[in-house]
Amino acid sequence: MTSERFRQPTYQVRKKVLKLFGGSLDVYGPDGSLVLFASQKAFKLKEDIRLYSDKEKVEELLVIKARSIIDFSAAYDVEDPASGQKLGAFKRKGWSSLLRDQWIVMDASDQEVGYLKEDSAVMAALRRFISFISQTYQCEVNGAFACTYKQNFNPFVYKLNINFPEVSSGFDKRMALAGAVLLSAIEGKQSGSGFNLGGLGRLRLALRRLQADRLRACSGSAAADQLGAQEAGGIRRAAHGRAGRAGLFGVGLDGDQRRAWLRQQAGEPLGQHGGVR
């Protein structure tokens, strides 16, 4: 049964839009039967998604893990928990994804083998501001068309359809399904699943993550981790409709850290621990 679940020509990922915290995703086969159940833990700074054979979580089949807490060009490893084997990874192309989502597909050795991106730059730009325009992604691996991911707009249930070509490209369908779950979990947070950050919100989030990178360089990882915790708190507040007041504005560091960061932006030299010399 495990092998058959990864041999279907089409799949659909579903996620309830109104579920605010944590969440789960159901993956269905072409006959409407449940193929995979994905569980995502709430309020974790590093994404950790587990895919099971059913909702009772009897058998764990795939694991998707983020490599870092804050990284606008985030990388996510896909593993087979039974064998401990790494199947590959997906890495987001940070700034390029502000106007058009783009991901790099990597093999088990982190070698780039393909890409996953939105179908049209024009439509992608419109989607940043008009949430009901459905997303469509094309995936190509080793120079061959691997699959498409197409969202069905629904205000209550996020749905993403995965379609494979009749002639197989050789792309591991476990990786393809992991990509679909990742898009539904990560992209869904920003466009149509739970709440919509929109174009301006995406830019604010990108700038906040850039601040964390700079802060890590001048104040150490502890301060950057503090910013990561605040970012997670901002996302929770956004889900409650308070993003405009506190969710994604301001770094919120203490006085010394804030001053050190501002001086670093101005190009002033910093001491060993981030202080001004």
C-alpha beads as a LAMMPS data file, in Angstrom:
LAMMPS data file: protein, C-alpha beads

277 atoms
276 bonds

1 atom types
1 bond types

-500.0 500.0 xlo xhi
-500.0 500.0 ylo yhi
-500.0 500.0 zlo zhi

Masses

1 110.0

Atoms # bond

1 1 1 0.000 0.000 0.000
2 1 1 2.855 2.389 0.796
3 1 1 4.302 2.008 -2.700
4 1 1 0.892 2.414 -4.369
5 1 1 0.171 5.680 -2.587
6 1 1 3.160 7.212 -4.379
7 1 1 2.202 5.983 -7.862
8 1 1 -0.964 7.972 -8.527
9 1 1 -1.248 10.297 -11.572
10 1 1 -2.990 13.083 -9.641
11 1 1 -3.341 14.242 -6.028
12 1 1 -5.053 17.028 -4.142
13 1 1 -3.872 18.730 -0.951
14 1 1 -6.555 20.308 1.244
15 1 1 -6.256 22.590 4.226
16 1 1 -8.942 24.369 6.207
17 1 1 -8.456 28.108 5.787
18 1 1 -10.059 29.099 9.085
19 1 1 -7.780 26.949 11.232
20 1 1 -5.394 29.476 12.803
21 1 1 -2.838 27.545 14.818
22 1 1 -0.698 24.608 13.805
23 1 1 -2.844 22.834 11.304
24 1 1 -3.084 19.714 9.247
25 1 1 -3.253 18.956 5.559
26 1 1 -4.980 16.044 3.862
27 1 1 -3.610 14.569 0.630
28 1 1 -6.128 12.677 -1.513
29 1 1 -5.673 10.408 -4.491
30 1 1 -7.661 10.565 -7.754
31 1 1 -10.404 8.337 -6.311
32 1 1 -10.918 10.654 -3.329
33 1 1 -9.294 8.353 -0.785
34 1 1 -6.877 9.711 1.829
35 1 1 -3.283 9.054 0.784
36 1 1 -1.327 11.135 3.305
37 1 1 -2.040 13.144 6.426
38 1 1 0.344 16.017 7.179
39 1 1 0.668 17.449 10.668
40 1 1 2.243 20.856 11.281
41 1 1 3.059 21.975 14.822
42 1 1 1.928 25.415 15.958
43 1 1 4.281 28.268 16.895
44 1 1 7.521 26.507 15.941
45 1 1 10.279 28.835 14.758
46 1 1 11.618 26.099 12.469
47 1 1 9.071 24.392 10.248
48 1 1 8.677 20.692 11.066
49 1 1 6.041 18.862 9.028
50 1 1 5.323 15.152 9.396
51 1 1 3.422 13.121 6.807
52 1 1 1.595 10.007 7.967
53 1 1 -0.293 7.165 6.339
54 1 1 -3.550 8.189 8.067
55 1 1 -5.031 10.571 10.622
56 1 1 -4.245 8.168 13.459
57 1 1 -0.539 8.771 12.679
58 1 1 0.202 5.056 12.736
59 1 1 3.016 5.192 10.186
60 1 1 5.272 8.176 9.531
61 1 1 6.185 8.285 5.838
62 1 1 7.898 11.630 5.192
63 1 1 9.490 14.460 7.170
64 1 1 9.997 18.050 5.999
65 1 1 12.325 20.178 8.125
66 1 1 13.570 23.745 7.814
67 1 1 17.314 24.157 8.255
68 1 1 17.212 27.498 10.063
69 1 1 14.957 29.696 12.147
70 1 1 15.136 32.855 10.055
71 1 1 16.244 32.691 6.450
72 1 1 14.463 34.465 3.635
73 1 1 16.081 31.957 1.262
74 1 1 14.891 29.089 3.427
75 1 1 15.892 25.491 2.656
76 1 1 13.741 22.504 3.626
77 1 1 15.064 18.943 3.736
78 1 1 12.812 16.027 2.810
79 1 1 13.599 12.726 4.544
80 1 1 12.352 9.160 4.623
81 1 1 12.050 8.476 8.385
82 1 1 12.008 4.686 7.942
83 1 1 15.454 4.551 6.354
84 1 1 16.779 7.900 7.564
85 1 1 17.584 8.674 3.936
86 1 1 17.479 12.238 2.682
87 1 1 15.472 12.380 -0.534
88 1 1 16.298 15.943 -1.481
89 1 1 15.511 19.522 -0.560
90 1 1 13.649 22.635 -1.627
91 1 1 15.266 26.054 -1.301
92 1 1 13.344 29.250 -1.742
93 1 1 14.865 31.992 -3.901
94 1 1 14.473 34.834 -1.422
95 1 1 14.163 38.219 -3.099
96 1 1 13.024 36.713 -6.396
97 1 1 9.980 35.324 -4.592
98 1 1 8.674 38.740 -3.579
99 1 1 6.963 39.153 -6.938
100 1 1 7.081 35.585 -8.254
101 1 1 7.524 32.543 -6.040
102 1 1 10.532 30.485 -7.065
103 1 1 12.085 27.428 -5.454
104 1 1 15.203 25.427 -6.266
105 1 1 14.852 21.639 -6.267
106 1 1 17.944 19.855 -4.933
107 1 1 18.962 16.220 -4.748
108 1 1 20.189 14.360 -1.650
109 1 1 23.658 15.918 -2.112
110 1 1 22.221 19.454 -2.292
111 1 1 22.992 19.700 -6.001
112 1 1 20.507 21.814 -7.936
113 1 1 18.493 19.581 -10.271
114 1 1 15.443 21.678 -11.084
115 1 1 13.076 24.449 -10.150
116 1 1 9.540 25.130 -8.990
117 1 1 8.025 28.504 -9.808
118 1 1 4.802 30.351 -10.488
119 1 1 3.671 30.080 -14.081
120 1 1 3.483 33.763 -15.014
121 1 1 5.345 36.803 -13.705
122 1 1 2.394 39.080 -14.495
123 1 1 -0.173 36.847 -12.813
124 1 1 2.167 36.275 -9.865
125 1 1 2.454 40.041 -9.328
126 1 1 -1.345 40.407 -9.434
127 1 1 -1.755 37.582 -6.917
128 1 1 0.259 39.570 -4.363
129 1 1 -2.580 42.088 -4.181
130 1 1 -5.658 40.124 -5.298
131 1 1 -5.916 37.062 -3.080
132 1 1 -8.634 35.230 -5.037
133 1 1 -6.433 34.750 -8.136
134 1 1 -5.379 31.112 -7.871
135 1 1 -1.713 30.156 -7.933
136 1 1 -0.214 27.780 -10.486
137 1 1 3.317 26.361 -10.291
138 1 1 5.438 24.505 -12.822
139 1 1 8.083 22.024 -11.697
140 1 1 10.947 20.951 -13.933
141 1 1 13.653 18.471 -12.910
142 1 1 16.729 17.446 -14.915
143 1 1 15.459 19.442 -17.869
144 1 1 12.127 17.583 -18.035
145 1 1 8.620 18.640 -17.045
146 1 1 7.909 16.950 -13.697
147 1 1 4.474 18.160 -12.544
148 1 1 2.154 21.118 -12.064
149 1 1 0.637 22.492 -8.873
150 1 1 -2.610 24.391 -9.375
151 1 1 -4.643 25.999 -6.609
152 1 1 -8.444 25.946 -6.677
153 1 1 -9.771 29.116 -5.091
154 1 1 -12.054 28.375 -2.157
155 1 1 -12.617 30.815 0.737
156 1 1 -12.993 27.997 3.259
157 1 1 -10.689 25.177 2.089
158 1 1 -7.278 25.648 0.489
159 1 1 -6.960 23.145 -2.369
160 1 1 -3.850 22.412 -4.413
161 1 1 -3.980 19.916 -7.282
162 1 1 -0.863 18.005 -8.376
163 1 1 -0.778 16.608 -11.907
164 1 1 1.946 14.429 -13.400
165 1 1 2.597 13.876 -17.130
166 1 1 1.685 10.547 -18.716
167 1 1 5.351 9.890 -19.429
168 1 1 7.218 9.946 -16.135
169 1 1 10.098 12.381 -15.787
170 1 1 11.726 10.154 -13.162
171 1 1 11.124 12.711 -10.408
172 1 1 10.430 10.940 -7.109
173 1 1 6.742 11.471 -6.366
174 1 1 7.527 11.570 -2.663
175 1 1 9.509 14.731 -3.364
176 1 1 6.706 16.101 -5.545
177 1 1 4.157 15.533 -2.769
178 1 1 6.499 17.067 -0.200
179 1 1 6.729 20.115 -2.462
180 1 1 2.940 20.345 -2.611
181 1 1 2.622 20.118 1.174
182 1 1 5.379 22.706 1.584
183 1 1 3.675 25.127 -0.784
184 1 1 0.350 24.612 0.991
185 1 1 1.892 25.133 4.432
186 1 1 4.397 27.913 3.723
187 1 1 2.857 29.807 0.816
188 1 1 -0.591 29.318 2.286
189 1 1 0.411 31.443 5.281
190 1 1 1.049 34.356 2.940
191 1 1 -1.685 34.014 0.332
192 1 1 -5.102 32.732 1.091
193 1 1 -4.728 30.218 3.903
194 1 1 -5.540 31.680 7.315
195 1 1 -4.711 35.278 6.385
196 1 1 -3.303 37.210 3.474
197 1 1 -0.214 39.345 3.952
198 1 1 -0.511 40.800 0.462
199 1 1 2.308 42.464 -1.467
200 1 1 3.126 45.071 1.189
201 1 1 3.032 42.486 3.950
202 1 1 5.452 40.233 2.046
203 1 1 7.847 43.154 1.671
204 1 1 7.664 43.938 5.387
205 1 1 8.311 40.302 6.206
206 1 1 11.294 40.239 3.849
207 1 1 12.741 43.399 5.411
208 1 1 12.246 41.954 8.886
209 1 1 14.185 38.845 7.929
210 1 1 16.914 40.967 6.373
211 1 1 17.153 42.835 9.684
212 1 1 17.646 39.507 11.421
213 1 1 20.523 38.610 9.088
214 1 1 22.235 41.927 9.769
215 1 1 21.530 41.650 13.486
216 1 1 23.088 38.199 13.585
217 1 1 26.272 39.674 12.113
218 1 1 26.590 42.494 14.676
219 1 1 24.886 41.213 17.826
220 1 1 25.216 37.436 17.773
221 1 1 22.761 34.608 17.221
222 1 1 20.902 35.143 20.512
223 1 1 19.571 38.523 19.396
224 1 1 18.645 37.121 15.979
225 1 1 16.826 34.247 17.640
226 1 1 14.979 36.807 19.762
227 1 1 13.887 38.520 16.552
228 1 1 12.775 35.139 15.207
229 1 1 10.585 34.610 18.239
230 1 1 9.103 38.062 17.760
231 1 1 8.433 37.281 14.083
232 1 1 6.561 34.121 15.092
233 1 1 4.600 36.188 17.597
234 1 1 3.799 38.679 14.859
235 1 1 2.407 35.925 12.671
236 1 1 0.199 34.733 15.522
237 1 1 -1.074 38.269 16.082
238 1 1 -1.710 38.657 12.346
239 1 1 -3.881 35.564 12.468
240 1 1 -5.963 37.367 15.095
241 1 1 -6.229 40.462 12.912
242 1 1 -3.710 42.586 14.786
243 1 1 -0.873 42.586 12.250
244 1 1 -1.435 46.252 11.437
245 1 1 -0.708 47.276 15.017
246 1 1 2.111 44.979 16.141
247 1 1 2.516 41.899 13.979
248 1 1 5.152 42.899 11.431
249 1 1 6.270 46.409 12.430
250 1 1 9.469 47.254 14.272
251 1 1 12.201 45.008 15.515
252 1 1 11.260 45.275 19.196
253 1 1 14.785 44.744 20.553
254 1 1 16.024 46.267 23.776
255 1 1 17.700 49.657 23.717
256 1 1 21.332 48.532 23.381
257 1 1 20.587 46.018 20.637
258 1 1 18.462 48.506 18.732
259 1 1 21.143 51.218 18.909
260 1 1 23.835 48.770 17.813
261 1 1 21.747 47.691 14.867
262 1 1 21.019 51.285 13.775
263 1 1 24.686 52.223 14.024
264 1 1 25.617 49.167 11.995
265 1 1 23.154 50.277 9.298
266 1 1 24.885 53.660 9.250
267 1 1 28.251 51.954 8.698
268 1 1 29.763 52.798 12.088
269 1 1 32.292 50.287 13.486
270 1 1 31.065 47.872 16.160
271 1 1 32.854 46.353 19.120
272 1 1 33.383 42.646 19.708
273 1 1 29.918 42.189 21.235
274 1 1 28.015 44.562 18.972
275 1 1 28.781 47.716 20.992
276 1 1 30.010 50.946 19.396
277 1 1 33.711 51.548 19.499

Bonds

1 1 1 2
2 1 2 3
3 1 3 4
4 1 4 5
5 1 5 6
6 1 6 7
7 1 7 8
8 1 8 9
9 1 9 10
10 1 10 11
11 1 11 12
12 1 12 13
13 1 13 14
14 1 14 15
15 1 15 16
16 1 16 17
17 1 17 18
18 1 18 19
19 1 19 20
20 1 20 21
21 1 21 22
22 1 22 23
23 1 23 24
24 1 24 25
25 1 25 26
26 1 26 27
27 1 27 28
28 1 28 29
29 1 29 30
30 1 30 31
31 1 31 32
32 1 32 33
33 1 33 34
34 1 34 35
35 1 35 36
36 1 36 37
37 1 37 38
38 1 38 39
39 1 39 40
40 1 40 41
41 1 41 42
42 1 42 43
43 1 43 44
44 1 44 45
45 1 45 46
46 1 46 47
47 1 47 48
48 1 48 49
49 1 49 50
50 1 50 51
51 1 51 52
52 1 52 53
53 1 53 54
54 1 54 55
55 1 55 56
56 1 56 57
57 1 57 58
58 1 58 59
59 1 59 60
60 1 60 61
61 1 61 62
62 1 62 63
63 1 63 64
64 1 64 65
65 1 65 66
66 1 66 67
67 1 67 68
68 1 68 69
69 1 69 70
70 1 70 71
71 1 71 72
72 1 72 73
73 1 73 74
74 1 74 75
75 1 75 76
76 1 76 77
77 1 77 78
78 1 78 79
79 1 79 80
80 1 80 81
81 1 81 82
82 1 82 83
83 1 83 84
84 1 84 85
85 1 85 86
86 1 86 87
87 1 87 88
88 1 88 89
89 1 89 90
90 1 90 91
91 1 91 92
92 1 92 93
93 1 93 94
94 1 94 95
95 1 95 96
96 1 96 97
97 1 97 98
98 1 98 99
99 1 99 100
100 1 100 101
101 1 101 102
102 1 102 103
103 1 103 104
104 1 104 105
105 1 105 106
106 1 106 107
107 1 107 108
108 1 108 109
109 1 109 110
110 1 110 111
111 1 111 112
112 1 112 113
113 1 113 114
114 1 114 115
115 1 115 116
116 1 116 117
117 1 117 118
118 1 118 119
119 1 119 120
120 1 120 121
121 1 121 122
122 1 122 123
123 1 123 124
124 1 124 125
125 1 125 126
126 1 126 127
127 1 127 128
128 1 128 129
129 1 129 130
130 1 130 131
131 1 131 132
132 1 132 133
133 1 133 134
134 1 134 135
135 1 135 136
136 1 136 137
137 1 137 138
138 1 138 139
139 1 139 140
140 1 140 141
141 1 141 142
142 1 142 143
143 1 143 144
144 1 144 145
145 1 145 146
146 1 146 147
147 1 147 148
148 1 148 149
149 1 149 150
150 1 150 151
151 1 151 152
152 1 152 153
153 1 153 154
154 1 154 155
155 1 155 156
156 1 156 157
157 1 157 158
158 1 158 159
159 1 159 160
160 1 160 161
161 1 161 162
162 1 162 163
163 1 163 164
164 1 164 165
165 1 165 166
166 1 166 167
167 1 167 168
168 1 168 169
169 1 169 170
170 1 170 171
171 1 171 172
172 1 172 173
173 1 173 174
174 1 174 175
175 1 175 176
176 1 176 177
177 1 177 178
178 1 178 179
179 1 179 180
180 1 180 181
181 1 181 182
182 1 182 183
183 1 183 184
184 1 184 185
185 1 185 186
186 1 186 187
187 1 187 188
188 1 188 189
189 1 189 190
190 1 190 191
191 1 191 192
192 1 192 193
193 1 193 194
194 1 194 195
195 1 195 196
196 1 196 197
197 1 197 198
198 1 198 199
199 1 199 200
200 1 200 201
201 1 201 202
202 1 202 203
203 1 203 204
204 1 204 205
205 1 205 206
206 1 206 207
207 1 207 208
208 1 208 209
209 1 209 210
210 1 210 211
211 1 211 212
212 1 212 213
213 1 213 214
214 1 214 215
215 1 215 216
216 1 216 217
217 1 217 218
218 1 218 219
219 1 219 220
220 1 220 221
221 1 221 222
222 1 222 223
223 1 223 224
224 1 224 225
225 1 225 226
226 1 226 227
227 1 227 228
228 1 228 229
229 1 229 230
230 1 230 231
231 1 231 232
232 1 232 233
233 1 233 234
234 1 234 235
235 1 235 236
236 1 236 237
237 1 237 238
238 1 238 239
239 1 239 240
240 1 240 241
241 1 241 242
242 1 242 243
243 1 243 244
244 1 244 245
245 1 245 246
246 1 246 247
247 1 247 248
248 1 248 249
249 1 249 250
250 1 250 251
251 1 251 252
252 1 252 253
253 1 253 254
254 1 254 255
255 1 255 256
256 1 256 257
257 1 257 258
258 1 258 259
259 1 259 260
260 1 260 261
261 1 261 262
262 1 262 263
263 1 263 264
264 1 264 265
265 1 265 266
266 1 266 267
267 1 267 268
268 1 268 269
269 1 269 270
270 1 270 271
271 1 271 272
272 1 272 273
273 1 273 274
274 1 274 275
275 1 275 276
276 1 276 277
